[in-house]
Amino acid sequence: MAYFSHETAIVDKSVEIGKGTKIWHFSHILSGTKIGKNCSFGQNCVVGGDVTIGNGVKVQNNVSIYKGVEIEDDVFLGPSMVFTNVINPRAFIQRKEEFKPTLLKKGCSIGANATIVCGVSIGEYALIGSGAVVNRDVKPYALMVGVPAKQIGWVGISGNTLAFTNNKSQDDFATYILKDDNLEVIEK
């Protein structure tokens, strides 16, 4: 087996899991799910069915990733963060045909106990603070906090808050130019 699965984890049939991925205690990977290489799933995670996860994704303890969520490479999901999949759930009404897609783009990070309401897209390298509730699309490199989440700044590829001089900033990975309330990124 090219991946590691703890003896208490359950991996259903019809699952694709990349080399070097680790699935820890009491986690369940449901049918139809595709997981890339070198991912890590902490204890008590549930994934799928029919979820697609890229390479290098780190999922901390107690995270459920529902059908309709797509996760690109190098995304971080903090402990006990939450995805939703229906806007107006009721226990007595099935709304599986109303699942809304949610996209997490390359390199973004979601803090512990944050909630991502279905139907949104989180931009590349964005950082969602712990406990935030995201109910709308997030720009690439945006720093979001609060309930509902609001943008309070920008972060670089490093994850550090960017400080600007003459609308320009940099970190070890890139130079960032603030233009019309968006970032232009010149990678090194």
N, CA, C and O of each residue as an XYZ file, in Angstrom:
752
protein
N       0.859     -1.186      0.000
C       0.000      0.000      0.000
C       0.898      1.240      0.000
O       1.840      1.327      0.787
N       0.611      2.174     -0.864
C       1.447      3.369     -1.025
C       1.105      4.460     -0.014
O       1.800      5.473      0.058
N       0.043      4.266      0.767
C      -0.343      5.242      1.784
C      -0.471      4.520      3.122
O      -0.519      3.290      3.168
N      -0.528      5.291      4.214
C      -0.687      4.719      5.548
C      -2.104      4.959      6.036
O      -2.635      6.065      5.926
N      -2.705      3.921      6.571
C      -4.027      4.025      7.184
C      -3.972      3.333      8.545
O      -3.681      2.139      8.621
N      -4.247      4.064      9.606
C      -4.240      3.491     10.952
C      -5.271      2.361     11.036
O      -6.288      2.393     10.342
N      -5.015      1.391     11.862
C      -5.899      0.215     11.952
C      -7.332      0.558     12.349
O      -8.243     -0.227     12.085
N      -7.550      1.713     12.980
C      -8.914      2.106     13.356
C      -9.622      2.912     12.269
O     -10.824      3.161     12.367
N      -8.887      3.321     11.236
C      -9.477      4.093     10.136
C     -10.242      3.155      9.205
O      -9.916      1.974      9.085
N     -11.264      3.702      8.549
C     -12.041      2.939      7.565
C     -11.866      3.622      6.211
O     -12.140      4.813      6.061
N     -11.402      2.844      5.225
C     -11.271      3.339      3.862
C     -12.172      2.472      2.989
O     -11.894      1.290      2.785
N     -13.255      3.061      2.470
C     -14.203      2.322      1.636
C     -13.558      1.909      0.318
O     -12.475      2.377     -0.033
N     -14.234      1.033     -0.395
C     -13.803      0.651     -1.732
C     -14.046      1.819     -2.680
O     -14.779      2.752     -2.353
N     -13.428      1.761     -3.851
C     -13.561      2.800     -4.882
C     -13.062      4.159     -4.398
O     -13.699      5.188     -4.624
N     -11.906      4.141     -3.726
C     -11.247      5.355     -3.257
C      -9.859      5.388     -3.869
O      -9.191      4.358     -3.960
N      -9.420      6.577     -4.291
C      -8.052      6.751     -4.786
C      -7.287      7.587     -3.763
O      -7.705      8.690     -3.409
N      -6.148      7.039     -3.290
C      -5.330      7.745     -2.301
C      -3.886      7.732     -2.773
O      -3.337      6.672     -3.078
N      -3.265      8.915     -2.836
C      -1.914      9.057     -3.338
C      -0.845      8.590     -2.377
O      -1.064      8.470     -1.171
N       0.314      8.331     -2.944
C       1.485      7.871     -2.219
C       1.866      8.868     -1.125
O       1.833     10.081     -1.332
N       2.224      8.337      0.031
C       2.703      9.160      1.136
C       1.615      9.788      1.989
O       1.919     10.478      2.961
N       0.365      9.565      1.648
C      -0.739     10.111      2.448
C      -0.902      9.285      3.722
O      -0.707      8.069      3.718
N      -1.267      9.970      4.822
C      -1.470      9.311      6.118
C      -2.880      9.592      6.625
O      -3.343     10.733      6.623
N      -3.550      8.527      7.060
C      -4.918      8.629      7.591
C      -4.876      8.067      9.007
O      -4.573      6.890      9.207
N      -5.181      8.907      9.978
C      -4.989      8.525     11.377
C      -6.265      8.003     12.038
O      -7.267      7.760     11.366
N      -6.217      7.837     13.345
C      -7.211      7.168     14.171
C      -8.654      7.588     13.880
O      -8.960      8.776     13.775
N      -9.522      6.599     13.752
C     -10.972      6.773     13.710
C     -11.470      7.644     12.554
O     -12.557      8.215     12.636
N     -10.698      7.746     11.499
C     -11.131      8.510     10.325
C     -11.822      7.591      9.327
O     -11.602      6.380      9.332
N     -12.668      8.178      8.462
C     -13.438      7.399      7.480
C     -13.371      8.110      6.136
O     -13.738      9.279      6.016
N     -12.894      7.384      5.123
C     -12.824      7.901      3.760
C     -13.889      7.161      2.954
O     -13.801      5.944      2.795
N     -14.898      7.877      2.441
C     -16.030      7.255      1.766
C     -15.787      7.059      0.275
O     -14.908      7.688     -0.315
N     -16.573      6.185     -0.314
C     -16.443      5.804     -1.730
C     -16.482      7.005     -2.661
O     -17.179      7.991     -2.420
N     -15.704      6.884     -3.740
C     -15.691      7.902     -4.779
C     -14.752      9.050     -4.511
O     -14.626      9.950     -5.340
N     -14.085      9.040     -3.362
C     -13.195     10.129     -2.996
C     -11.827      9.949     -3.643
O     -11.327      8.831     -3.768
N     -11.228     11.071     -4.053
C      -9.881     11.074     -4.628
C      -9.009     11.990     -3.785
O      -9.295     13.177     -3.628
N      -7.934     11.410     -3.243
C      -7.011     12.148     -2.388
C      -5.628     12.077     -3.012
O      -5.185     11.007     -3.429
N      -4.948     13.204     -3.077
C      -3.626     13.273     -3.690
C      -2.517     12.707     -2.823
O      -2.764     12.036     -1.821
N      -1.290     12.995     -3.232
C      -0.087     12.519     -2.554
C       0.230     13.378     -1.333
O      -0.111     14.559     -1.266
N       0.898     12.738     -0.368
C       1.483     13.426      0.790
C       0.491     14.275      1.576
O       0.831     15.359      2.050
N      -0.725     13.782      1.709
C      -1.731     14.444      2.537
C      -1.700     13.838      3.938
O      -1.144     12.759      4.142
N      -2.295     14.531      4.894
C      -2.390     14.030      6.258
C      -3.785     14.328      6.801
O      -4.279     15.452      6.713
N      -4.409     13.285      7.367
C      -5.727     13.412      7.987
C      -5.592     13.023      9.445
O      -5.239     11.884      9.751
N      -5.871     13.965     10.364
C      -5.785     13.697     11.790
C      -6.876     12.739     12.228
O      -7.584     12.166     11.400
N      -7.004     12.571     13.522
C      -8.004     11.628     14.011
C      -9.421     12.177     13.863
O      -9.656     13.383     13.931
N     -10.353     11.252     13.659
C     -11.785     11.557     13.615
C     -12.174     12.472     12.445
O     -12.997     13.373     12.603
N     -11.579     12.235     11.280
C     -11.945     12.972     10.074
C     -12.874     12.108      9.224
O     -12.750     10.883      9.204
N     -13.801     12.753      8.528
C     -14.678     12.061      7.589
C     -14.556     12.785      6.249
O     -14.659     14.010      6.180
N     -14.334     11.998      5.174
C     -14.144     12.591      3.855
C     -15.042     11.895      2.854
O     -14.991     10.674      2.712
N     -15.882     12.680      2.144
C     -16.665     12.148      1.025
C     -18.066     11.785      1.370
O     -18.579     12.121      2.437
N     -18.679     11.092      0.450
C     -18.115     10.563     -0.772
C     -18.005     11.593     -1.882
O     -18.519     12.710     -1.816
N     -17.300     11.139     -2.899
C     -17.109     11.905     -4.129
C     -16.447     13.257     -3.914
O     -16.786     14.227     -4.591
N     -15.505     13.331     -2.977
C     -14.748     14.554     -2.725
C     -13.408     14.444     -3.448
O     -12.846     13.352     -3.541
N     -12.889     15.560     -3.961
C     -11.573     15.594     -4.588
C     -10.650     16.483     -3.761
O     -10.970     17.636     -3.471
N      -9.492     15.920     -3.387
C      -8.514     16.621     -2.566
C      -7.161     16.532     -3.269
O      -6.757     15.451     -3.697
N      -6.466     17.648     -3.389
C      -5.176     17.703     -4.079
C      -4.033     17.120     -3.275
O      -4.248     16.379     -2.316
N      -2.820     17.457     -3.670
C      -1.599     16.987     -3.021
C      -1.208     17.898     -1.862
O      -1.495     19.095     -1.878
N      -0.551     17.319     -0.856
C       0.023     18.104      0.224
C      -0.989     18.781      1.128
O      -0.656     19.770      1.781
N      -2.203     18.283      1.185
C      -3.259     18.877      2.017
C      -3.127     18.340      3.445
O      -2.928     17.142      3.643
N      -3.239     19.224      4.435
C      -3.158     18.830      5.838
C      -4.498     19.106      6.510
O      -4.942     20.252      6.598
N      -5.136     18.033      6.981
C      -6.442     18.121      7.629
C      -6.259     17.745      9.097
O      -5.890     16.613      9.411
N      -6.515     18.684      9.982
C      -6.355     18.436     11.414
C      -7.537     17.635     11.967
O      -8.472     17.317     11.231
N      -7.496     17.313     13.252
C      -8.512     16.477     13.903
C      -9.927     17.041     13.778
O     -10.134     18.254     13.752
N     -10.896     16.121     13.702
C     -12.328     16.439     13.802
C     -12.852     17.299     12.657
O     -13.636     18.219     12.887
N     -12.431     17.013     11.434
C     -12.913     17.756     10.270
C     -13.700     16.815      9.367
O     -13.237     15.720      9.049
N     -14.900     17.248      8.950
C     -15.716     16.507      7.984
C     -15.744     17.284      6.681
O     -16.072     18.470      6.657
N     -15.395     16.596      5.589
C     -15.354     17.219      4.274
C     -16.448     16.574      3.440
O     -16.338     15.405      3.072
N     -17.499     17.322      3.140
C     -18.694     16.784      2.507
C     -18.638     16.803      0.989
O     -17.845     17.524      0.385
N     -19.498     15.993      0.389
C     -19.678     15.999     -1.062
C     -19.965     17.435     -1.498
O     -20.754     18.143     -0.874
N     -19.306     17.848     -2.582
C     -19.456     19.220     -3.067
C     -18.262     20.087     -2.744
O     -18.115     21.172     -3.307
N     -17.388     19.619     -1.830
C     -16.187     20.374     -1.485
C     -15.043     19.887     -2.369
O     -14.816     18.684     -2.501
N     -14.330     20.828     -2.966
C     -13.131     20.511     -3.743
C     -11.966     21.279     -3.134
O     -12.062     22.479     -2.880
N     -10.861     20.567     -2.904
C      -9.707     21.152     -2.240
C      -8.488     20.997     -3.139
O      -8.120     19.881     -3.509
N      -7.861     22.120     -3.491
C      -6.669     22.088     -4.333
C      -5.432     21.784     -3.486
O      -5.553     21.516     -2.290
N      -4.254     21.822     -4.089
C      -2.996     21.460     -3.426
C      -2.640     22.388     -2.273
O      -2.972     23.573     -2.273
N      -1.942     21.800     -1.277
C      -1.282     22.538     -0.184
C      -2.229     23.356      0.692
O      -1.838     24.397      1.220
N      -3.452     22.899      0.847
C      -4.435     23.574      1.705
C      -4.302     23.048      3.134
O      -4.038     21.863      3.340
N      -4.482     23.921      4.109
C      -4.469     23.558      5.534
C      -5.862     23.750      6.111
O      -6.456     24.819      5.968
N      -6.391     22.704      6.769
C      -7.686     22.777      7.450
C      -7.449     22.569      8.940
O      -7.056     21.483      9.366
N      -7.691     23.619      9.734
C      -7.421     23.578     11.169
C      -8.389     22.697     11.932
O      -9.438     22.317     11.411
N      -8.033     22.369     13.180
C      -8.839     21.473     13.993
C     -10.286     21.939     14.125
O     -10.555     23.108     14.405
N     -11.197     21.016     13.921
C     -12.631     21.220     14.145
C     -13.247     22.309     13.284
O     -14.314     22.823     13.619
N     -12.591     22.679     12.165
C     -13.247     23.622     11.249
C     -14.406     22.881     10.585
O     -14.423     21.650     10.549
N     -15.378     23.638     10.057
C     -16.629     23.047      9.585
C     -16.965     23.512      8.173
O     -16.840     24.692      7.844
N     -17.395     22.556      7.342
C     -18.012     22.865      6.055
C     -19.509     22.620      6.184
O     -19.930     21.717      6.906
N     -20.315     23.416      5.490
C     -21.737     23.090      5.351
C     -21.960     22.679      3.897
O     -21.103     22.915      3.047
N     -23.113     22.064      3.610
C     -23.374     21.699      2.210
C     -24.765     22.094      1.733
O     -25.064     21.972      0.545
N     -25.624     22.568      2.638
C     -26.970     23.035      2.284
C     -27.205     24.348      3.024
O     -26.831     24.483      4.189
N     -27.819     25.307      2.353
C     -28.071     26.627      2.950
C     -29.154     26.572      4.025
O     -29.026     27.222      5.063
N     -30.212     25.809      3.789
C     -31.356     25.796      4.712
C     -31.734     24.363      5.112
O     -32.794     23.877      4.717
N     -30.882     23.680      5.889
C     -31.138     22.274      6.214
C     -32.340     22.079      7.139
O     -32.634     22.918      7.991
N     -33.014     20.969      6.950
C     -34.072     20.481      7.843
C     -33.884     18.980      7.983
O     -33.623     18.296      6.993
N     -34.010     18.462      9.187
C     -33.842     17.033      9.424
C     -34.876     16.214      8.663
O     -34.598     15.078      8.277
N     -36.049     16.763      8.443
C     -37.148     16.008      7.837
C     -37.306     16.253      6.340
O     -38.246     15.742      5.732
N     -36.394     17.034      5.728
C     -36.447     17.283      4.280
C     -35.089     16.930      3.681
O     -34.064     17.465      4.102
N     -35.083     16.025      2.694
C     -33.836     15.697      1.996
C     -33.551     16.750      0.935
O     -34.401     17.046      0.095
N     -32.347     17.313      0.983
C     -31.978     18.354      0.027
C     -30.643     18.048     -0.654
O     -29.887     18.963     -0.980
N     -30.354     16.770     -0.866
C     -29.084     16.393     -1.475
C     -28.902     17.005     -2.857
O     -27.771     17.265     -3.269
N     -29.981     17.236     -3.572
C     -29.874     17.851     -4.899
C     -29.563     19.347     -4.802
O     -29.313     19.997     -5.817
N     -29.580     19.888     -3.589
C     -29.299     21.305     -3.381
C     -27.896     21.563     -2.825
O     -27.563     22.701     -2.494
N     -27.059     20.500     -2.718
C     -25.693     20.706     -2.244
C     -25.024     21.765     -3.098
O     -25.110     21.721     -4.325
N     -24.367     22.707     -2.468
C     -23.690     23.783     -3.187
C     -22.186     23.523     -3.190
O     -21.619     23.172     -2.155
N     -21.535     23.691     -4.338
C     -20.095     23.433     -4.401
C     -19.288     24.484     -3.640
O     -19.630     25.666     -3.621
N     -18.220     24.020     -3.020
C     -17.304     24.877     -2.282
C     -15.900     24.571     -2.786
O     -15.525     23.403     -2.888
N     -15.118     25.603     -3.102
C     -13.780     25.420     -3.654
C     -12.750     26.113     -2.775
O     -12.864     27.304     -2.483
N     -11.737     25.346     -2.354
C     -10.600     25.897     -1.628
C      -9.399     25.839     -2.557
O      -8.949     24.759     -2.939
N      -8.886     27.005     -2.917
C      -7.808     27.079     -3.904
C      -6.432     26.898     -3.254
O      -6.267     26.995     -2.037
N      -5.484     26.638     -4.099
C      -4.120     26.287     -3.701
C      -3.586     27.143     -2.556
O      -3.654     28.371     -2.587
N      -3.054     26.457     -1.545
C      -2.299     27.105     -0.490
C      -3.086     27.865      0.553
O      -2.483     28.455      1.450
N      -4.416     27.878      0.477
C      -5.173     28.630      1.490
C      -5.160     27.879      2.824
O      -4.924     26.672      2.864
N      -5.412     28.597      3.899
C      -5.445     28.022      5.241
C      -6.721     28.436      5.949
O      -7.135     29.595      5.903
N      -7.336     27.459      6.608
C      -8.565     27.694      7.358
C      -8.262     27.427      8.833
O      -7.823     26.331      9.179
N      -8.489     28.409      9.703
C      -8.162     28.282     11.118
C      -9.114     27.372     11.880
O     -10.189     27.017     11.396
N      -8.692     27.008     13.079
C      -9.465     26.139     13.963
C     -10.858     26.711     14.207
O     -11.026     27.914     14.407
N     -11.844     25.833     14.187
C     -13.240     26.170     14.500
C     -13.879     27.179     13.541
O     -14.944     27.716     13.846
N     -13.264     27.444     12.409
C     -13.896     28.312     11.410
C     -15.016     27.538     10.731
O     -15.001     26.307     10.699
N     -15.991     28.267     10.186
C     -17.093     27.664      9.440
C     -17.078     28.227      8.026
O     -17.036     29.440      7.823
N     -17.114     27.313      7.044
C     -17.163     27.705      5.642
C     -18.553     27.348      5.128
O     -18.861     26.171      4.940
N     -19.394     28.353      4.899
C     -20.748     28.136      4.414
C     -20.670     27.714      2.943
O     -19.900     28.286      2.172
N     -21.454     26.732      2.563
C     -21.374     26.169      1.218
C     -21.616     27.214      0.133
O     -22.290     28.224      0.339
N     -21.027     26.923     -1.046
C     -21.239     27.779     -2.199
C     -20.206     28.874     -2.374
O     -20.360     29.733     -3.242
N     -19.143     28.859     -1.556
C     -18.133     29.902     -1.665
C     -16.841     29.351     -2.252
O     -16.629     28.140     -2.318
N     -15.992     30.270     -2.673
C     -14.659     29.947     -3.152
C     -13.666     30.722     -2.297
O     -13.815     31.927     -2.093
N     -12.651     30.022     -1.799
C     -11.589     30.648     -1.010
C     -10.373     30.767     -1.926
O      -9.881     29.758     -2.430
N      -9.886     31.983     -2.148
C      -8.803     32.229     -3.089
C      -7.455     31.672     -2.657
O      -7.251     31.311     -1.498
N      -6.540     31.612     -3.622
C      -5.196     31.107     -3.377
C      -4.552     31.836     -2.204
O      -4.603     33.062     -2.106
N      -3.948     31.056     -1.322
C      -3.143     31.535     -0.199
C      -3.900     32.443      0.772
O      -3.278     33.090      1.614
N      -5.210     32.502      0.671
C      -5.991     33.273      1.648
C      -5.836     32.627      3.023
O      -5.527     31.440      3.126
N      -6.048     33.403      4.063
C      -5.953     32.913      5.435
C      -7.231     33.275      6.173
O      -7.566     34.450      6.322
N      -7.942     32.248      6.632
C      -9.185     32.425      7.377
C      -8.864     32.242      8.853
O      -8.405     31.171      9.252
N      -9.093     33.254      9.664
C      -8.770     33.200     11.086
C      -9.630     32.211     11.848
O     -10.732     31.870     11.418
N      -9.123     31.755     12.972
C      -9.846     30.818     13.831
C     -11.199     31.383     14.224
O     -11.308     32.552     14.594
N     -12.227     30.554     14.141
C     -13.571     30.933     14.558
C     -14.339     31.799     13.574
O     -15.492     32.140     13.837
N     -13.745     32.160     12.462
C     -14.431     33.003     11.470
C     -15.562     32.224     10.798
O     -15.524     30.995     10.727
N     -16.561     32.947     10.307
C     -17.653     32.343      9.537
C     -17.633     32.982      8.145
O     -17.960     34.157      7.980
N     -17.239     32.176      7.147
C     -17.112     32.666      5.780
C     -18.406     32.360      5.030
O     -18.769     31.196      4.859
N     -19.101     33.406      4.584
C     -20.372     33.222      3.881
C     -20.385     33.869      2.496
O     -21.444     34.043      1.893
N     -19.194     34.223      1.999
C     -19.071     34.778      0.643
C     -17.662     34.473      0.127
O     -16.782     34.077      0.891
N     -17.464     34.662     -1.167
C     -16.167     34.373     -1.777
C     -15.065     35.209     -1.126
O     -15.294     36.331     -0.676
N     -13.858     34.625     -1.090
C     -12.697     35.267     -0.485
C     -11.635     35.464     -1.561
O     -11.321     34.538     -2.309
N     -11.082     36.676     -1.635
C     -10.048     36.996     -2.618
C      -8.763     36.234     -2.320
O      -8.503     35.886     -1.168
N      -7.959     35.972     -3.347
C      -6.639     35.407     -3.111
C      -5.836     36.302     -2.167
O      -5.877     37.528     -2.279
N      -5.110     35.687     -1.243
C      -4.203     36.362     -0.307
C      -4.930     37.199      0.760
O      -4.277     37.911      1.523
N      -6.242     37.127      0.822
C      -6.992     37.919      1.809
C      -6.852     37.327      3.207
O      -6.806     36.108      3.371
N      -6.784     38.192      4.207
C      -6.799     37.806      5.614
C      -8.203     38.104      6.137
O      -8.628     39.258      6.183
N      -8.918     37.044      6.531
C     -10.328     37.166      6.915
C     -10.522     36.753      8.375
O     -10.006     35.721      8.803
N     -11.267     37.558      9.140
C     -11.580     37.231     10.532
C     -13.001     37.674     10.843
O     -13.571     38.510     10.142
N     -13.569     37.100     11.910
C     -14.841     37.570     12.441
C     -16.055     36.798     11.980
O     -15.973     35.849     11.200
N     -17.215     37.259     12.510
C     -18.506     36.642     12.220
C     -19.484     37.745     11.841
O     -19.868     38.532     12.706
N     -19.904     37.834     10.572
C     -19.351     37.107      9.435
C     -17.939     37.599      9.136
O     -17.554     38.694      9.547
N     -17.173     36.785      8.421
C     -15.774     37.112      8.145
C     -15.665     38.368      7.294
O     -16.418     38.566      6.340
N     -14.704     39.211      7.666
C     -14.406     40.439      6.920
C     -12.905     40.470      6.664
O     -12.113     39.982      7.470
N     -12.531     41.048      5.535
C     -11.120     41.158      5.215
C     -10.502     42.287      6.018
O     -10.996     43.414      6.014
N      -9.383     41.960      6.727
C      -8.690     42.975      7.529
C      -7.274     43.230      7.031
O      -6.551     44.043      7.608
N      -6.871     42.545      5.968
C      -5.528     42.744      5.433
C      -5.214     41.711      4.373
O      -6.101     41.079      3.798
N      -3.915     41.561      4.134
C      -3.407     40.643      3.123
C      -2.300     39.797      3.732
O      -1.581     40.246      4.624
N      -2.169     38.567      3.244
C      -1.065     37.701      3.649
C      -0.292     37.266      2.411
O      -0.835     37.202      1.308
N       0.976     36.972      2.617
C       1.793     36.465      1.521
C       1.721     34.952      1.444
O       1.027     34.308      2.231
N       2.442     34.397      0.493
C       2.517     32.944      0.362
C       3.022     32.332      1.663
O       2.666     31.204      2.002
N       3.848     33.073      2.390
C       4.397     32.624      3.673
C       3.328     32.487      4.756
O       3.551     31.813      5.761
N       2.169     33.120      4.560
C       1.129     33.147      5.586
C       1.256     34.321      6.538
O       0.404     34.507      7.406
N       2.297     35.106      6.390
C       2.500     36.275      7.243
C       1.756     37.486      6.691
O       1.607     37.641      5.478
N       1.291     38.344      7.604
C       0.604     39.568      7.204
C       1.573     40.470      6.450
O       2.724     40.649      6.849
N       1.085     41.027      5.360
C       1.911     41.911      4.533
C       1.766     43.357      4.976
O       0.655     43.834      5.210
N       2.894     44.055      5.090
C       2.915     45.497      5.352
C       3.370     46.165      4.055
O       4.356     45.750      3.445
N       2.649     47.195      3.646
C       2.899     47.826      2.348
C       3.559     49.195      2.495
O       3.211     49.976      3.380
N       4.512     49.467      1.616
C       5.100     50.782      1.444
C       4.942     51.127     -0.026
O       5.421     50.405     -0.901
N       4.263     52.245     -0.293
C       3.977     52.636     -1.687
C       3.304     51.488     -2.449
O       3.659     51.189     -3.589
N       2.327     50.856     -1.796
C       1.543     49.761     -2.382
C       2.374     48.546     -2.783
O       1.980     47.786     -3.668
N       3.529     48.362     -2.129
C       4.397     47.236     -2.455
C       4.853     46.541     -1.171
O       5.138     47.193     -0.166
N       4.919     45.179     -1.220
C       5.391     44.389     -0.088
C       6.093     43.157     -0.631
O       5.995     42.849     -1.819
N       6.804     42.450      0.247
C       7.428     41.205     -0.194
C       7.659     40.285      0.985
O       7.698     40.720      2.136
N       7.813     38.991      0.680
C       8.254     37.998      1.647
C       9.262     37.107      0.937
O       9.717     37.447     -0.155
N       9.617     35.988      1.527
C      10.626     35.108      0.933
C      10.173     34.461     -0.370
O      10.995     33.899     -1.094
N       8.886     34.529     -0.679
C       8.336     33.832     -1.838
C       8.017     34.732     -3.025
O       8.080     34.292     -4.173
N       7.675     35.992     -2.754
C       7.184     36.839     -3.846
C       7.230     38.310     -3.474
O       7.461     38.678     -2.322
N       7.002     39.142     -4.486
C       6.758     40.571     -4.308
C       5.281     40.790     -4.604
O       4.734     40.202     -5.536
N       4.633     41.643     -3.803
C       3.193     41.865     -3.901
C       2.933     43.343     -4.171
O       3.492     44.217     -3.509
N       2.086     43.603     -5.146
C       1.725     44.978     -5.483
C       0.222     45.127     -5.301
O      -0.559     44.394     -5.908
N      -0.179     46.078     -4.463
C      -1.588     46.350     -4.193
C      -2.099     47.305     -5.262
O      -1.618     48.431     -5.389
N      -3.102     46.830     -6.047
C      -3.626     47.629     -7.152
C      -5.138     47.422     -7.234
O      -5.598     46.291     -7.394
N      -5.905     48.490     -7.126
C      -7.357     48.438     -7.215
C      -7.965     47.407     -6.258
O      -8.854     46.646     -6.639
N      -7.483     47.390     -5.030
C      -7.962     46.509     -3.970
C      -7.801     45.023     -4.292
O      -8.579     44.187     -3.832
N      -6.791     44.713     -5.081
C      -6.392     43.341     -5.378
C      -4.875     43.287     -5.344
O      -4.198     44.308     -5.463
N      -4.346     42.060     -5.177
C      -2.899     41.880     -5.182
C      -2.415     41.355     -6.513
O      -2.996     40.427     -7.076
N      -1.355     41.950     -7.013
C      -0.620     41.372     -8.134
C       0.610     40.719     -7.505
O       1.276     41.315     -6.658
N       0.899     39.500     -7.923
C       1.974     38.739     -7.301
C       3.042     38.430     -8.330
O       2.761     37.910     -9.409
N       4.280     38.764     -7.972
C       5.430     38.452     -8.808
C       6.271     37.453     -8.025
O       7.031     37.836     -7.135
N       6.132     36.160     -8.361
C       6.861     35.129     -7.625
C       8.332     35.165     -7.968
O       8.726     35.485     -9.089
N       9.139     34.825     -6.966
C      10.606     34.839     -7.147
C      11.064     33.588     -7.852
O      12.259     33.418     -8.093
